Amino acid sequence: MKRILITGGAGFVGSNIAIELKTHLSGTDVVVLDNLYRKGSSLNVPRLEKQGIKFIKGDVRNPQDIATVGKIDFLIECSAEPSVLAGKDGDTDYLVQTNLYGAINCAEYCRKNNAGMIFLSTSRVYPIDPLVNCKLDEKTTRFELSDKQKVAGLSSKGVSEEFPMDGARSIYGATKYAAEVMLEEYRQAFSLPIVINRCGVIAGPWQFGKVDQGIAVYWLASHMFERPLKYIGFGGTGKQVRDMIHIDDLVKLVLMQLNDPAKFAKGVWNAGGGRDISVSLVELTEICHRITGKEVQIGSDLETRYADIPVYISDTRKLTSFCGWKPGKSVEKIIYDIHEWLKDNQEAQKLLKT
């Protein structure tokens, strides 16, 4: 790889990938493009430039901005409005233009440059109703997926790529799924090595989370700053579960895919923490308490929010059997690493306190 463009490259995921690629791929020119729309993104620009990574302020919604990058050999598409609530409570136009048309603009730029592409999609492309109405076993601290499911591609191991795709998935999820469909067309029509990863909850240092996205850092920061929290929906007990993947484990996958993109340019790949690296809100509260030594007031709201689901776990057996990749860093390690970063970063603390 001679020249790699990372769109959304000043965000949490993009900046961490950019720095690791610059470190591991000697002789590779890494360029990032970002509109700095996301809170905290501007703090990553000095980190990038310190590593010799060129930063270009631009927007994937505008093909002219992408064109300023010049010739590339590969593109990693990390730009997104990642909030599930954004399309309903926020700017729907920005969501659609960024997540769908932005991805298409990136694919078109790859076509013009005969370049490969990795697209970071989301587990939210899977329809909501089958996940809300699936069979669950209620345990002391969490809901567990039963093995006795009526839906294909769903088991105690989680949601696999065989899960049926009919049904509503949130406006956010629809933008990412529509982008996947278009990228498949680009992949087939122009023989481009386009890799599609459906990521679960990605977490780690340099993430600026909020209540509807980036739950790991949001929950930890709330404990550090002794800010009250709330268990929302599903009885208000905090037993809803998500798997998590440390940003370092995702970077390992990206490096593997960059080494042989054509090998991975078929179908889609679930990339998450799986059952072993999953956590309920109750369990996350205990981990945050253990690491910070602080307890916070936690209330309950019985009303389930738009597009929420009780359990999501990525079944990554397809990816593991295909290439041997599997995540290795536990939820406890994820929270510990975020804590170590945040406790010494005054600028980040200021942002997360607001």
Secondary structure, 3 states (H helix, E strand, C coil): CCEEEEECCCCHHHHHHHHHHHHHCCCCEEEEEECCCCCCHHHHHHHHHHCCCEEEECCCCCHHHHHCCCCCCEEEECCCCCCCCHHHHCCHHHHHHHHHHHHHHHHHHHHHHCCEEEEEEEHHHCCCHHHHCCCEEECCCCEEECCCCCCCCEECCEECCCCCCCCCCCHHHHHHHHHHHHHHHHHHHHCCCEEEEEECEEECCCCCCECCECHHHHHHHHHHCCCCEEEECHHHCCCCEEEEEEHHHHHHHHHHHHHCHHHHCCCCEEECCCHHHEEEHHHHHHHHHHHHCCCCCEEEECCCCCCCCCEECECCHHHHHHHCCCCCCCHHHHHHHHHHHHHCCHHHHHHHHC
